[in-house]
Amino acid sequence: SGWTRPIIWRMPPSAPLVAVIRPIGRGGFKVARAATMPGLPASSSTNIATYFRRWPRARSWFIAGWQSAAPKRSHFTATPPSGRLCGSPGALGSRTALLSPAQARGVYASSISPANSQRHAPEASQVAQPPPPPPTKTTMRRLIEKYEASQPIAVITAYDYPSAQLAERAGVDVVLVGDSLGMVVLGYESTTAVTMCEMVHHAKAARRGAPHAYMVVDLPFGSYLTVHDALANSTRLLKEAGADAVKLEGGRRVLPQVSALVNAGISVMGHVGLTPQTHAALGGYRVQGKTAHAARELLADARALQDSGCFSIVLECVPAEVAALVTCRLAVPTIGIGAGVHTSGQVQVIHDLLGLYDRFQPKFSARYASVGAIAEQALSEYVTEVAERRFPAPEHSFSMPETELRALGEIEDVGTEGVELEPAGPADFAASRHT
């Protein structure tokens, strides 16, 4: 899907199998009918005679044709997964089927004799592969479409170029540059100490790593105490760091800031439940909304944020039943973290998923890999090889031409194996200081 120019997939000139596809309209594909076509031998033009109906992109297949159809019709009895054959018969007869590239190659391979298989085998360099579709920028519209289609939204934190690059390549919907970087990257005891300058610095790096992802950046503690502060700091994140939206914590107490940001054209993601920036006021990192009264208050906060213009709301550390209730009562996506499976999406800290944070493992996070242990082992091996002078090896080093080495006038009779020097000891350094 996504092809914008004619694509020709063909065997070597001696092979009988040829397929041509070009896109039409909005998502359909047809076979070209020209008697002569650039890139195709004249002997094969008769194979491009069948005109097909429009097919959706999800069911677009290669069309296979033969130079001599009559003896080979039996090879076209395979029906594509859609169960549909050609729309109208052409030079190949009514049994010609739409085949995938793999199916077409299989039919071709089975039609030739073993003696000629080597001569007719397609070479990778002679088969034109369709160009990969260019990456497209994820927008809020895309997120809304997933929400309306009840497709879960995947969100992951990223704090620098490599982590954001990995996140985008993995296909996450939203990259969140969270103030959790204070703990997992900067080593702070909590997120309260994170500054605006640190958020801008890390968000700029993450944007360079994930230029096409929808990127949300946290407003750190103290950066949105007033409407003026919220506007000034959010504008900075959008202009300097390339953020698509900002996230702030709190319910009804931050409604003036949310309304001002939305009115200024800045997209806002809300955050209720456990709010780490004010965890001390909540009595620590505890589950919120466990009582009926607390659940009603949480729902009221979420509704207020929605009515003020938040396009999405994070629910952190709340009972799964409460999160499901809030999700049902809202008309915007909810992103859960420690909130059960019935939210509109999930967000996790990348260091928790990869096993890179050693202080503790939250109950609501799953470890998909132990990257920290692997990295530690690799670094340990590096230290050992350096200590034993096994690194760098010859393939990691550069050499000087023997003639140039002789020209230095300092070393004579240099062999082709290079020069081995004894490691300098303390006496050598002491002598060098007095020369």
N, C-alpha and C positions, 0 to 999 in steps of 0.2 A: 504494500500500500504506500501511497505517497509519491509514486513515480510521476514525473512531470514531463517526460519525453519518451519517445518510442524506445522500447527495450527489445533487443533481439537476442534470443538464446538459441544457439545452434550447435550442431556437431561439426566435425571437420568436413570439407567439401565432399569427401567420398562417402560420407554417411548419409543414410536416407531420411533421417529424422530432423525436422525443422519445426521451430515454433516461434511465432511472432505475436506480441501483445502490445497494445497501446491503450492508454486510459482515455475514457470519454466521459463527458457529463460530470455528474457528481457521484463518483464512486463506481462507475461501470467500466467494463473492459470489452473491446471488440477486436476481431481479427482484421487486419488490413486486407483490402481486396485488390490493390493495384496489381496490374499485370506484370509490371516491372517495379522493383523496389531496391533502393540502394542497400548494398550489403548482402543481398540474396542472389544466388546464381539463377540464371534464367530457367534452368531445369527444375528448380524448386518452386517457381511461382505458381504452378498449377496446384500445389499443395495448400496454398493460402486462398482457398475459394469459399470457405464456409463463413457466413456472417452469423454471429451469435447474439443472443439477447443480452441485455445489461445484467451484470452480476454484481452483488455487493462486494465490497473489498474483502470482507471476511471469508468469502467463498470464491475468490479469484484464482483460477488455475491456469496452467500452461496448456496450450492447444497443440496437439501432436498431429503430424501429417507424414505421409509416406510418398515416395516417388512412384512406386507401383503398389496401388492400394489393394487390388483384387486378391493377390496371394497372401496378404498380410492382415486381412480384416479380423481374423481370429484373435489377433493380438490386442484388439481394441475392445474386447468384451468387458474389461475391467471398468467398473462404475466408480466415479469419484465419491468421496464421503457424502456429498450432498444427495447422491442417488440420481443425478440428473445427467442426461446425455446432451449431445449437440442439439441446437434448436432447429437447424435445417440441414439437410444432407448436401454435401458438396462432392468434390472429386473423390472423396474417401468413403462415401456411403453413409448411411444413417446410423451405423454402429460406432462411429467415431466418438470418443469420449473426451471429456476435459480431464487432463491428467496433471498431477503435480510434477515438479521437476524430477523428484525421486522416482515416481511411477514411470515417467517418460523414459528416463535413463534405464530403468529396469526392463521395460518393453523392448527398447532398442537392443540391450545386451542379449536378451533371450532370442532375438530374431536373427542374429548373425551366427555363423558357424564358428566353432572354436578356432579353426585355422585362420579365420579372418578377424577374430576378436581383437588381436593386437593391433591390426591395421586400422580398424574402425574405432578403437577406443578413444573417447574424447580426452583431450588434454586440458588441464585446469587453465592454462594460459589462453586457450582458444574458446573458452566458455565465458561470455560476458556476464558478470554478476551485477544484479541491480544495485545501484548506489544506495547506501543506507539513508533513511530519511533524516533530514537535518533536525537537530534537537530544537524543540519548541519551548518557549517560556511558559512555565506553569503560572496560571493566573487565578484570581479568586473565582472567576467564572468556572474554571475547571473544577475547583474544590466544591463549588455549589452544585455542579452537575453530578459529581460523585455522591454528594450528600442526598440529592433528590433521587438518585438511583439506588440508595441504600447500600452504597459501596463504602466500606471502611476506609478512613483516611489515615495514612501512615505518616507519623511525625517523628523525627529523631533530632537530638541535639547535635550540634557541631560547633566547634570553637576555633578552627583554624583551616588552612588550605587543604591539608590531606584528609582530615575527617569530613569536611564538607564535600570534597571530591568523591570520597567513598560513598557518602550518603546519596549523592546525585546519581552516581553510576548504579547504585543498588535500586534506584527507582522510587525513593521516598517522595511523598507528595509535598511535604513541608519540612524545611530545615529551620530549626529553632536555635538561635544563638541565645541560650539561657544564661541567667546570672549564676546558674550552678557551676559555671566555669570557675568561680571563685574557690570552690571546694575541690573539684576534680582536676583542675588545671593549675590554679595558682596556689593551692594548698591552704586556703583560709579555713577557719573553723566553721564558718557559715557564709551565706550569701550576702549578709548585711554589709560587709566591708567592700564589696565590689563598687567601683567608681564608673562614671560615665566614660572617662577616657579609656578605661580597660574594655568596656563594652564596644566602643567604637573601633578600637584597635583589633579586637578579635572578630567583630562583625565584618570589617573590611577584608580580612584574610579569608573568612568563610565565603564571602560573596565571590572572591576570585576563584575559589575552589568549586563553587556551585553556581555558575552564572545563570543557569536556567531554572533553578528551583525557586519555589515561593519561599521567601526568607522572612521569618518573624524574629524580631530582636526584643529582648527584655529591657524594660526601663528599670534600672537598678534602684535599690532602696534610697529614698531621699531625692530622687530626680523628678518626682511628680507630686510633690507635696502641695503645690498650688497649680492653678490653671496655667499661669505664665511659665512655670518650670516645665510642666508637661508639654506645652506647645514648643518651647525652645529646644528641649532635649529630644523630643520626637522628630522635630524637623532636622536636627543634626544627624540622627540615625538614618533618616531617609536620604539626606543630601550627601553626607560623608561616607556612610557605610553601604548605601545601596539597599537598605531594607525595604521590603514591600509592606510591612505592617509592624506595629509595636504591640507588646503585651505588658499589661500591668496587673498587679494583684489587688484584690479587694472587691467588695460588693457595692452596696448603696453609698458608702462613704466616698467613693471615687467617681460618682456619677457626673459631677461638674467637669472633671478632667476628661472623662470619656466623651461627653457631649461636645466639649470644645474641640477635641481632636477630630471627631467625626465631622463637625461643621467646617473644620479647616481642610478636609479632604484626606485625612490620615486614617488608614484602616487600623482598627483596634481589636485585639483578642483579649478577652477577659480571663480572669483566673479566680476561682472561688474554691472553698473547701479548706484544705491545709495551704496556707500562704507562707512559704518558708522565710520570706523577708521579715515577717512579724511572728515567727514561731515562738518567741519568748512570751509574747502577749497571749498566745493560745495555749500556753502550758507545755510547750515542747512540740516535737514532731509526733502528733497524735492524730488518730482518725477523727474526722469531723462529721457531724450530722448523724450521730448514733442514736439520738433521741428524737421523738416525734417533733418536739419544739425546734430542735436544732435543724432537723431536716426541712421544716417549713421555712425557717429563716434562710437556709441555703437556697431553697427554691425561689424565695422572694428576691434574694440577691441576684440570682441568675436571670430571672425575668427582668429585673430592673436594668441589668447590663444589656440584655437583648433590646429592650425598648429604647435604650440610649444610643444604640447603633453598633454594638459589638457584632462582628461578623461570625465569631466563634467564641466558645468559652471552655477553658480548661477546668476539669473537675479532678482535684487531687485528694487522694486519701479519704474517700467517702465510701460508705457501704454500697455494694453493687446494686442493691434494691433502690437506694436513694438516687444513685446515678441514672438508673433506668427510668425512674419517675421523672427526673429533671429532663432527661433526653426526650421523653415523650411529650412533656409540656412545652418545650421550646421549639421554635421554628428556625433555629440556627444550629450548626453542628456543635456537638460537645466532644471534647478531646479528653479522654480519660488517662489518668496515671494512678494506678492503685484504686480504680473505680469500677472494676468489673469489665465484662466483655460487651455490654449492651450500650455503650456510648457510640457516637458516630465515628470515632477514631481513637487511636492510641498514640501516646508519646512516651519515649523512654530516653534516658541519658545514655549516650553512646558508650561511655566508659563502663557503665554497669553491664551493658550487653556484651562487651568484648572482654570483660574481666581486667580492666585497667585501673580500677580504683580499689585500693587495698584496705581502706579504713573500715568499711562495712558494706554489706550487700542488702539493699532494701528488700522487703518481702515482696513488693509488687514488681520487681524486676527479674527477668530471666537472663541467665548467662548463656549466650549462644556460642561463645568461644573463650578460651583462656589465652588471649593474646599477650597478656602481661607475663605469664609464665614462659611462653615461647620466646618473647623478646629478652627476658632475663637470661634464659639459657644461651641465646645467641650472643649476647654481650659477654657472658662468661667465657664462651669459647674464643671470642675475639681477644679478651684480656690474656687468656692462656697462650694463644698463638703469638701475641706480641711479646710476652715474657720469654717464650722459647725461641724467638726470632724465626718463627715460621711464617709470619706475616710482616711485610708484604712478600708474596711469592714472586718469582720472575715475571709471571704474566701480569702482575700489578705494578711493575716497575718500568722505567724508561731507560734506554741505553744510549750511549754516545758512539758514533762511528769510530772504529779503531784508529783510523788515520788522524781524526781530530783529537783523539785522546793522546796519541803520540805527540801531536803538535803542541800540546801543553808544555812539553819539555820537562815534566815532573816525573813521569812514569815511563820506563823503557820496556820493550819487549812484551807488550800487552797481548795476551792471547785472545782468541775469539770467544772464550768463555767469560770474559770480563775480568775485573780486578776484585780480589777479595781482600778486604782490609780488616785488620784486627780491631775489635771494639776498643774505644778509648776508655782508659781507666782513670781513677782519681789523680794519679801522678801526672797523666797527660794534661788534665785540666789545670793542675797546679803549675805545670811548666808553662802552659800557654798564657797564664796570667802575668808571667814575668818576662815575656818576650816583647 
